[in-house]
């Protein structure tokens, strides 16, 4: 099953990246590394990589780091009575289809009647109102914000499961020694969830490299212009709109290589599995 659905398509895609062909062409023209040469000189690729990098940095800070903080707070004894309510509230967005979420935020970001601009006007910050998805400066950040709202609760739940497996005796001993909540978090919680931190980081960073739905739906394919385009969106446009299947295959190879390199770096940095 792995050979049929993973390795064979992967190798086949790498082979396709050395050819020029359209989706329905009966033959393929071998052009060597020309697709990769064009890719290096393509300004849209540079913009897409920059946007993917922004996605990755913000996602690690919001989903992983903030998700861990939320999990630690909700697992604290002081929040036991309301923890179930807040866990459900934060986790709820992940069970909603990302398409529905994007359509919902399309209404929120509407420059005329959107809830965000109306709220800013209501609290006296009307000068900050703008077409959030129609401006090249804000479109990518507005799109990234949707991803964080949608996925932070999922990462939080993973950390909650990891925290619940930490022996309570460790916290009791630290409390007897006079360690406060902040110190217990850094000396006990953080080291004990290191493996989960690695897993969530890989999931989050890989998802940021592969992100497609949010920029495609919210900004109509990476607009305005190409200001919010990502590698996956550009790959899709190259293959199915421009009918440059070989070039799209080369983009797919680059996405795969970047994802693999980042995963290896994270695996080395966290030394996951050594224990």
N, C-alpha and C positions, 0 to 999 in steps of 0.2 A: 504494500500500500504506500509506503514512504517512497519507494523507487518510482512508482507509477505517478503519484500525485505531487511529489515534492522535488526529488532529484532530477527526474527526466525533464519536467518542464523548465527547471532551473538551467540545466545544461543546454536545452534547446533554445532558451531565450538568449543565453550567452552567444550561441552560434548565430542566431538571427541578428544580433547586434552588429555583425560584420557584413551585413547585406543591406541593399536598398530595395525595398519592395512595398507594394500597397496591399491592403487587406485582401483584395480579390485578384491580385496578379498571379498568373499561372507560373511565373518564373521569378527568380530572385537574382539580383546583380551583386556579385561580390565586390566590395569596395574597401576591404581591409579595415583600418582603424579610422576611416574618414568620419564616421558617425561620432567617434570620440573626439576627434579633432574639432569638428563643428561644435560639439558640446562644450569644449573648453572655451571657445570664442563666443559662445552664446550668452548675451547679457541677461536673458530671462533666467537662465540656470543660476547665475550668481544671485539674482533677486530671490529665486525660490529657495536656494540654500540658506540665504540670510533669514528668510521667514521661517524655515524649518528650525534653524538655530534659535530664533526667538521663541518658537513654540516649545522647544526642549527646555530652555532655561526657565521660562515662566512655569512650565508644567512641573518641573522638579521642585521649584520653590513653593508653588501653591498646592499641588496634589500630594507630593511626597512629604515635604517638610511640614506644611500646614496640616496635612492629613494626619501626620504623626502627632502633632500637638493636639488636634481635636480628639484623637483616639485616647491620648493620655488624660485629657481633661474629663472625658466622658467615663473613663474607667476609674476615676478618682472616687473615693468613698463619699465625698461631699455632693456628688452629682448622681448617686445611685438611683434616686427616686425619679429623676427626669431623664436619665440616660436613654431609656428605651424610646421615649418620644423623640429626642434629638437624633438618635441613631437612625430612626425611621425617616425623619425629616431630611437629613443629609443624604441618605442612601436613595431616597425616592427618585431623584432625577435620572439615575442610571438605568432604571427600569422603563423609562420613557424613550421611545424611538428618537434617535439623533435627528432624523428628518423633521419630526414634530417639534423637537426642541429648537431647531434652526428656524422653522416657520414662526414659532412663538417669539423668538428674539428678533425676527424680522419686523414684527409689529412693535416690539419694545424699542427698537432702534429707529423706527420711522421718524424722519425729520419733521414732519408736520404734526402728527397726532400720536407719536410714540410716547410710551410711559416715561422713558428716561428723560427726554427733553421737557416734558410736562412737569416732572418731579423737580428738575433743576430750576425751572421757572418758579415753581411753588415755593422753594426755599430761598429764593432771591439770587440764584446763580444762573440767571438767564443768559449771561455773557458766555457761559460754557457750552450752550446748546450748539449743535452742529449736525450735519448729515453723517452720522457715525460710520455708516457703510458706504457712503458716497464720497468720502474724502480719502485721498491716498495716504494721509498721515495717520488716520485713525482706523482704517478698515481692518488692517491686520490685527491691531490690538483688540478691537471689538470682537473679532472672530476668535482670538485666543481666549478672551474672557468667557465666551460661551463654552469652550472646551473645559475650562476649569470648573465652571458651575456644574457641568454635566458629570465630571469624572472624579472630583475630589472625594465625594462620599464613598465611592467604591474602594479607593485606596485607604480611606479611613477605616472601613470595615475590615480590610486585610490586617491593618495594624492592631485593631481591637482584638482580633483572633490571636495574634502573636502576643499581645500584652496579657491576655487572659491565661496564657500558658506559663507565664513567669511565676515561679513559686512565691507564695505570699510571705514565706519566712524571710525572704530577702528584704522586703519592704519593712517587715516588723523589726528585723535586726537593725536596719538603718535608722528607723524611727527611734529605737531605744538609744542608739548612739547620738541622737540629736540632729540627724540630717533632716533638713526641711524638704518641702515638696519639690522645689526646683533642683536641689542637689540629688534627691532620689531619682529624678527624671534623668539627669545626666550620668549618674554613676550606676544605675540599675536598669532603668527602662531602655535607654538608648543602646547600651551594649547588648542587651538580651534580644533586641529586635533587629540586630544587624543583618541577619539573613533575610528577613522580610524587607528591610530597607533596600537590600540589593535587588530582590525580586521586583519590588514596586518601581525602583529606578529603571531597571531594564524595560519593564512593561511601558512605563511612561515615556522614556526616551525613544524607544522603538515606535511607539504610537505617534510621537511627534514627528518622526521622520516619515512615517507612512500616512499622515493625516490627509484626508481627502474630503470627507462629507461637509465639514463646517465651512471651509473656504469656497467649496464648489456651490453649495446651496445658498449661503448667506450673501456672497459677493458675485454670484452668477459666473463663477469660473475664475476667480482671482482678481476681480476688478477693485476699484476703477483702474483701467489699463491692466497692468500686471503687478500692481503694488502689493496685493495680498496672495499672489499665486504661490503654490507649494510644489515640490517635486512630483508628487503623485498627480496633482491636477494638471501640471504641464505634460506629464507622461500621457495622461488620458487625452488631452487636447491634441498632442502630436500624433497619437495613434488613430484616434477616431474622428477628429475634425480635419486635421491636415493630411491624414492618410499617409503618414510617414512612419510605417510600422517598424522599420529598422532603427530609426532614431529613437522611437519610443522604447524599443528593446534595450538600447544603450542607456537610456535614462533609468530603466528598471534595474539594470546591472549596477549602476552607480548607487541607486537607493539601497540595493542589497549589500553592497560593499560597505557603505557608510554605516548601515545598521549593524553589520557584523563587527566592524572595527570598534564601534561604540560599546557593543556588548562585551567584547574582549577586554577593552579598557576598564569597564566597570567591574568585570569579573576579577581582573588583576588588582584593582584598587581596593575592593572589598575582601579579597582573598576568600570568596565564598566557598563553603564546603570543606574547609580545612579542618574545622572542629569535628 
